[in-house]
Amino acid sequence: MTRNKSLAVGLIVVGVVVLLGSAMADIIGLGAQPLVFGYKQLAGSAVGAALAVFGAVLYWRAGKGV
């Protein structure tokens, strides 16, 4: 069960980092067009959010012993 929680926390952290990195790409200087939220940023944000949610569900299930 501890291994599942560690994996879940890792997924949450990676998901949040990808989400924030994608959302702030223009501010960081990685965006192609400043002030335009492009499809790559949208895709990165969606993937990051999905990873974070999946990690949170995995963490919750590991805590319940399922």
N, C-alpha and C positions, 0 to 999 in steps of 0.2 A: 504494500500500500504506500510506503514512503517513496518508492520509485515513481509511482504514478503521480504523486503530489509534486515531486521534483520536476517531472516532465511537464506537468500542467503549469507550474510556475514559470518554467522556461518558455513555454508557448505563449503565456500571457505577456511576459517581458518582450519577447521577440515581436509579437503582434503589436504591442503598443509602440515599440521603437519603429517598426515599419510604418505604422499608421501615422505617427507624428512626423517621421522623416518624409513621407510622401506628401502629407498635408502642408508641410513647411518647406518644400523643395524650392519654391521661389524666394523665400526669405533667406535660406541658406546659400542660394546662388546656383542651385542645380537645375532649376527650371529652364525650359527653352524660351518661354515668353513670360516675363514678369507680369503679374496681375491677371494671368489667365490660368484657371484651374483646368488643366488638360486631361485627356483620357488616360495618360499614364499615371498621373497623380490620383485620379479617381480609382483606377485599377489597384494601385498600391495601397490606397486607403481602404478599399474594400477587402483586399487580402489581409491586411494588418488587422482590421476589425474582426474578420472571420477567425483568424488565428487566436486572437485574444478571447473571443467568445467561446471557441472550442476549448481553449485552455481552462477557462472559468468553469465550463460544464464538466470537464474532466476532473478538475479540482473538487468540485462539489460532489461528484459521484464517488471520488476516492474517499472523501470524508464520510460518506454514508456507508461505505463498505460494500458497494455494489460492484 
